[in-house]
Structure formats: structure tokens, C-alpha cells
Amino acid sequence: MKQRDKDRFHSLKMADAYNQMCQMLVPGYDFLQDTLINILKFEDIKEIVLLDLGAGSGIFLEKVLNEFPDSKCYYLDYSDDFIQVAKERLRKYDDRVTFIKSDFSGNWESKISEAPTVITSSSAIHHLSSENKKKLYKKCYGTLKEEGWFFNIDEMKTVNEYAYIKNLYYWVYHANKQKKQLSDDDKDTYLKWMDQFNNWKKRNVDDIDKPKKEGDDIHESFLAQLDWLKEIGFVETDVFSKHFLWCLIGGKKVCGTF
Ligand SMILES: C[S@@+](CC[C@H](N)C(=O)[O-])C[C@H]1O[C@@H](n2cnc3c(N)ncnc32)[C@H](O)[C@@H]1O
């Protein structure tokens, strides 16, 4: 059977709609990203060289570049369409951003000239199988500068299966509820976003018991993912914040070689 919506990120229509609507339609979107920014401030990282994996339309990088005027960023994504939208959004920070077009499984580390002090990702890594998530986490550990931090804000399972299912339904409830807040200008874009979101609902709610393939939403428990980070060598691992389906997990690299 053909995989539902396999190429969804390779569409300018999708990239545009996601860019305009995600802050309104993804529960806790800004809250979790702003929490991550606060952690970076609290940790007082002297030199921020930040790599964002699956950086999409560049909303998080825009916040980082704005909040940390001396920071430099690497943007990584495999979608030409998202890259196009992000280049427009980040135009004014052109000299501080390096764009890398690559799949997570590609040799992207060879395109990085300065070891990142922070690696982040939001709503992207959950598309990988467990095996490939672990591989990517390992690669992040290897790529980070010593004392560097890794953070992932992502759709994850929680400690109880029923609570997880309610978190899936919460997104559906939230996205429908937001319709009331829309300006007239946003109505068309909202409908485009909801078209796409209905496929998410089919894959994750209606077909919850069907097996998942790489590229689907492969939700993994945040506890299991924290264990992987620890096994790899990250310290100070934690779930720093959680909002329904989304968890902000991370850890710090201590030893230089891996
Ligand atoms: C749901 S969007 C999230 C974008 C952004 N991080 C945000 O939170 O607004 C997922 C992004 O991950 C990218 N992505 C998904 N799978 C990828 C892969 N295997 N390699 C590189 N990028 C990937 C997509 O192109 C898309 O831009």
C-alpha cells in the first residue's frame, strides 16, 4: 500500500501554510521554543553556534538570531520548499546563517566548519524510525562541541497509553477551536493547513493501530528517548517541559571523543 502523504514536506503550498499557521495551530509551539531560549540564557552559553535540524520555515532560528545578537546558526532541512520560505524569513540575518540542504541521514556534518555549541530540533525527528532516531542522536553527540547542549521539542508518547491518545485528540480539538480566532485574511491558509492536518489525523488517530513506516509520525515515549540520550553519553538529561503531545527533552555533552 502507498504510504500516505509521504512527500508532504516537498510542497511550497505546505511550507507556506505551515509557516503562517503553526504558531496558532500547534499547541504550545511558542511556549516550548521560548522555554528552550530561556534555558540557553540560564545556561549562559558564551558562544552560541546553533544547528537546527529540520528547521522548516526558520521560526525558531529567527528567535535565536534575534535574542542572541552574537550567535551564528546552521539551518538544516531536506525540503527545497521549506528552505525557500526560511531564506525569505531569515533574509536580514543572511551573514549569520549557513543553509544546509540535507536529509538527516546524509553527510551534513561535513558541511559544518565550526562545532555547534547547541543542536536543536522541533517537530521533525519523530518522522524517523527508532533506529534512525538513535543514530541521529549519536551523530549530534559526536558533532557537538564539548559542554554543548542538545534539545529536541517533539511529538512524543507519554507514560500512559490512554493519556497519549488523549494528547492526539487534544491537537484535533485545538486546531478546530482556533478557527474562531481567525482573521478574514487567514481563512484560506487555515483551510490549506487543515487539509494537511486531516491527513495527520488519519495517520495517527483513525489508523492508530496500523504499522508505521519511516516518514510517518513515529511517536516514541519521552522516557525511552531520555534513556537513549543517557546511553549515548549525554548528562543532565531531562524533560525540561511538556505540553500535551510535545516534550522538550535534552542533555549536555561532557567528554570530547565518541
Ligand atoms: C513539521 S516541520 C517543523 C519545522 C520547524 N522545525 C518548526 O518547528 O517550525 C518538519 C520539518 O522537518 C523537515 N524534515 C522532515 N524529515 C526530514 C529529514 N529526514 N531530513 C531533513 N529534514 C527533514 C521537513 O522538511 C520540515 O521542514
The ligand as a Gaussian input file, in Angstrom:
#p B3LYP/6-31G(d) Opt

LIG

0 1
 C        6.727000      19.863000      10.941000
 S        8.046000      20.696000      10.172000
 C        8.779000      21.564000      11.568000
 C        9.604000      22.743000      11.123000
 C       10.253000      23.557000      12.244000
 N       11.241000      22.798000      12.982000
 C        9.215000      24.106000      13.177000
 O        9.086000      23.595000      14.298000
 O        8.506000      25.030000      12.779000
 C        9.219000      19.378000       9.914000
 C       10.444000      19.822000       9.128000
 O       11.411000      18.767000       9.163000
 C       11.916000      18.563000       7.851000
 N       12.291000      17.136000       7.772000
 C       11.482000      16.063000       7.978000
 N       12.168000      14.921000       7.800000
 C       13.441000      15.270000       7.472000
 C       14.621000      14.536000       7.161000
 N       14.615000      13.194000       7.147000
 N       15.752000      15.211000       6.876000
 C       15.758000      16.578000       6.904000
 N       14.674000      17.334000       7.161000
 C       13.519000      16.685000       7.465000
 C       10.771000      18.940000       6.919000
 O       11.197000      19.289000       5.632000
 C       10.146000      20.125000       7.664000
 O       10.731000      21.341000       7.306000

